[in-house]
Structure formats: C-alpha cells, structure tokens
Amino acid sequence: MTLKEYHRKRRFGVTPEPIGRVKRRSRRCIFVVQKHNASRLHYDFRVAMSGLLVSWALPKGPSMNPADKRLAIRTEDHPLEYAKFEGVIPAGQYGAGTVMVWDLGPYGSKDGPPGEQLARGKMDVNLQGTKLRGGFTLIQTGIRPSNSSQKQRWMLIKQRDEYADASWNIENPRFDDSVLTGRSLKEIEENGPNRKSRRGKVLARTRAA
C-alpha cells in the first residue's frame, strides 16, 4: 500500500486536498465515508490500516439493509489526513466537485488484522459511526479492465445484527448533512473548507479521528 498513485493524480498547488504521507506507526482504527458530488454523485468508503486509508468508491452509497449488496470499486489509497477533508476540488482537477464527511468513527475488525483480511479478499469490520453501525462485510468479487488499469470490484454488505434496518434509505433528509460540520453539500460548496454551519456541530466521536 502506497500513496504514489494518490500523489500522481493531484496538483497540490491547486487542489485543497491534503498531501499527506504514510504514517507507519499509526494505530488509529477509523473509517470515513465521504459523499462526493463529482461528475457523478457517489460515496467513498475508507478504512485506516498500515498508516493510510484504503479506499473504495460506492456508486450507490452504503446501506444498513442486509438485502442490499453495494458495489464497491477499489481506488487509490489516501492519506490519513483525508479523513477530515471537506471542501471543493476545483474544476479541471482529478475528482473535481464537492466533498462532504458523511460519516466518521472508529471501527473494529474480526477474523484477524485488517491488512491480512484485505489480502484474502474479504474483510469483516464493526463500524461505530453516526450513521453506520454494526457489522459489515467487504468481499472481493473480481477485477474489471478499465483503460490501461485494473480496478478491483468488491461488495459492501451489512451484516444481520441489531443495527440492521430493512427500511434504510440513504436519500432520507436526515442523512443529508456532514457529521463533521453539520453542512449540506450546497453549504460546503458555498462556504469552503471545514466551517461549521449555524445549525451544525462537531460530533464528539469524530475527535478520536
């Protein structure tokens, strides 16, 4: 795992995204889900391990309904600092669009260290976020050719536990705002990086990140 591809794709004199570095000694077990209004609205699911954030793009976002099998496309690793990145990536830059910290919190892993699970192609994690709670499984399903690169296809599936919710709807207005600043995507676009809205507050559990 490396940040080489992350750095290659970005012009840090233009984009407000953090440069970051791999923090080998970090033991932080956090996850973040970022809502990203790029060329297509999607969500990015990131899990901290080995000093960086291993990342997947979720075209339909996560779900608390075990019946939903969400496609998760593995993307480049991101620096740990990205867990609190919220702002606007300028037009013409990679991933141009507005980014929201949609959910954030600690996580625990089952069946061995996260890195070993990742290498096996199946991860069982317990999320302790504001919007996502309980057990989730990430399982690799194959590799899809994409131009000159190869992108791993995974599935993110909610486990059947006390937090499972068959009525889950990610478009419910109560899920619209950032857990970091309380802002909507529109407010982030209008007001810039990490500024709290008048109706928002920083949640206590995000401080651990």
Summary of the structure (lengths in Angstrom):
residues: 209
radius of gyration: 16.2
end to end distance: 20.5
largest distance: 46.2
contacts: 627
relative contact order: 0.19
helix: 15%
strand: 38%
